[in-house]
Each structure stands twice: as structure tokens, then as C-alpha cells.
Amino acid sequence: MSGETIDIAMIGLGTVGGGVVRMLARHGDEYTRRLGRPLRLRRVLVRNANRHRQSVNETFKDAGAQTIISADTITDDVDTFFSDASTSIMIEVAGGVDPAGDYVRRTLESGNHVVTANKSLLAARGIELFDTAARHNASLAFEASCAGGIPIVTSLLFGLAANRVSGLYGILNGTCNYILTQMTQHGTTYADALTQAQQLGFAEADPSLDVTGQDAAQKLAILAALAFGARTHERDVTVLGIDTLDLADIKFGAELGYDVKLLGIAERSETNGRMSLGVQPCFVHRDEPIAQIYGSFNAVSVYGDAVGHVMQMGRGAGQMPTASAVVSDLINIAAGWYPRAFAKVASSIASGGMPDVIHADELTARFYLRFNMRDEPGVMAKVATILGTADISISAALQHEQIVDGFVPVVVVTHNAKQGRLREALSRIEALDTIYASPVSIRIVDLPGG
Ligand code: HSE
């Protein structure tokens, strides 16, 4: 920091970087009043400086941002960018693992703080980077990396610090929640709802990251590390996307009182400390608050032993919600509140044990099942026998008189069952010649304390 100003560098000037510039332009005076000194954007590193230099005045004219950023602020020369010794905080909003990871590491190694919105980077190199931050007593703040504008990172680190957290349930991908809402409330097909989400700009450049659940899995791995103080990694998360869902199941689920959500679930057993980490389409009873989060919103419900459920909802993506989280981190570092706290967090995650994650087969839950059965005597009895032999007990069944080519969909809801035993039972059922196509299974989530 120079004498008068708190100097910042930024990597990336895309959607989120533009939001940061806009926030500094809109509220700079207020931030100066709170911090006692102005924040100054000294240098912005981009891939193609000429392109940005030509458009910078036009791009930011609405925000009156010419005092924040000018053509001179922008460079594509990495050495020039890092040669400026006056900056003490670097904002990384470029995305991707390379070269962003090396730039973040280099900044931390020089003892400067980093604010990042980059979940892919943390998912891939988080442990190493937290470790680097801890060794150099620097902050690596990352509120924007999970659930956009929702301050879930700070809630887990500070607001809920007194609790032992046993569960975290998150709608962590706005694109998927938007698609599922359209399918549930308007009967829209999956393909049409995905096209709408892309047109509205929620989806990742490669929407397969959204719909396969991978984006949510990266966020869940980060949140679980904070909630449980363990070195959880994306590869610890069992993932199933919404691209496997059928509209028919959404309709049957609704008849039974459930809404479908793509939930990231991190649970830790109170008795043995073992964790389960999964992202999958789940049925949640429509009376649960998290079932009532619709459209492109995100929500995270944390269950702590003292507080019970605390749920936050808000925009998980988009320029200004994400910039809200980035600039909040920036202000908290500049105010001097984060450096010690985050160095401690970093070291507790870095020194935390490897997580004891159960195999998905060990997961115990209730399940919604759908079978397409030949409509003739004894078929249901055979299915019930196979389930019973696997120790899976039926709690409800639903069948309509809608026979197509001699087959009828039959829905079964189970009591608690081990997922692995269910998987084996379903493959035996699928082999019956009176069953058409693969049986469908969807986890039913019973939130603790419900
Ligand atoms: N594409 C993501 C979503 C936002 O739809 O939630 C960034 O992670």
C-alpha cells in the first residue's frame, strides 16, 4: 500500500472484473469513508491489452468509471504487472487453473493478499494455495467462488464458528435450478429449459459443467473443507447430473409431495465422523424451505448442533452478485480484518486430516423408484421380493392406469436403505423379462431437525 491509497491489482477484465470496476465507481466514496483511505486499481492484467484499451471508455461510460480504470491501467505484460511493488491486494477474476494458479501463488509468496472468484482453481490447487498463504501470512479470500453473492464462506468461518456442523445442503448451481424449475412448474422439456438458461446467460461457457453436476461438486468440495475443517477434494464428491432426469419422474414426485432439486450434500456422522459428499438430483418435500428456492437462485442450508438450520439464499452467479462477494472480500482485507483470520483458516485446512469419506454404496437414505412393468399378475410381487431380500422395505407405491405397449410405470418409495444394496437389487430387477428399461432411482432427502 502506498501512503495515501490502498493499491490493488486485478487479473481479468471479463464479466466479474467489469462488475468490480463498476462497484468501485459506484461506491468508492463510501469505501473510502469506511477504510479511511481510497482503494486504487493500479494495474489490470488481461490477455489482449489492445482490445481492452480500445473499448475501456465505451465499456465503462455508464458507470462513470473513467476515474477507476483507463487504457494506461491495462497491460498484457506479466512482468510489468508483477513489477509494481505498491500493490498489496490482488484480485483474480480471470478463471481457469492455468496460468491463474501460478499468478495467485506468486502473489501469495510475495506476502500479498489474494481475492479470487475461481472455484476451479481452488478445487484443483486449493490445498497447495492455502498452504502457501499460511506460510506467507497472507489471505486467500474466496467468498465469490461458492454460491456467488451469498456470504456462505464467511458464515461458515465466522458466524457459525461455535457450532459443530453435521450437514450442509446446497443448491449450488443456478443453471440447474432454473432448468428444474422450468420443468417442474411449466412442464418444459430439459432441452428447451437448457436453451433458455443459456440465452439468459446463467450457464457456463461449457454447460455440461453445470448439468453434469461438476460445477456444484467443485463448490461442495470447497464448502465441505470449511464446514468440516478437512482437505476435501472434488474427487471425493460422488456426482450425478440433471441430464439424466425424466419429466415423468418430476411429475410423479410432485404427486407424492416432492420437488426435485440438484443438491450438493455434505454430511458428517456424529458418531464416527465419517463424511458423505454428493451432488445429485434429489426429491425434497415441498414444505422444506430449500424446496421453495426457484429459478436461478442458489441456497445453502447449514445444520449446526447448536443453531439448527441456517439457510441463506441469493444470486449464485451474474456480474454484480459475484462482484459483491469479491469487493466485500477486498474491503475486509483492506480493513485489516481478514489477514490473520484467513491465514488461520488456511493453516487449519492445510493441516486438517484427509477426509474419511464413505463410498456412495454406504449411503443410507430413502429412495423414489420407478419401474416400467409388464401389466400382468405377479410382477409387483417379484419386485417386492427382490427388494425385501436386499433388506429394502417399501413405504409407499403409486400406479396409474396408463399402459403403453403393455407396460405400466409403477412408483415405489422405500424406507431407509443402503444405496449399494439398492443398486444390486435394481440390477436384478432390471434383468426380469417383465421389466422394461432401467429402473429409475432418486434419493429422497430428509433434512435433519425437520
Ligand atoms: N454456471 C454457474 C451457475 C455459475 O449456473 O450457477 C458459476 O458457478
Residues whose N, C-alpha, C, O or C-beta is under 5 A from the ligand:
A	BS01	HSE	L172 N173 G174 T175 F202 A203 E204 D210 G316 A317
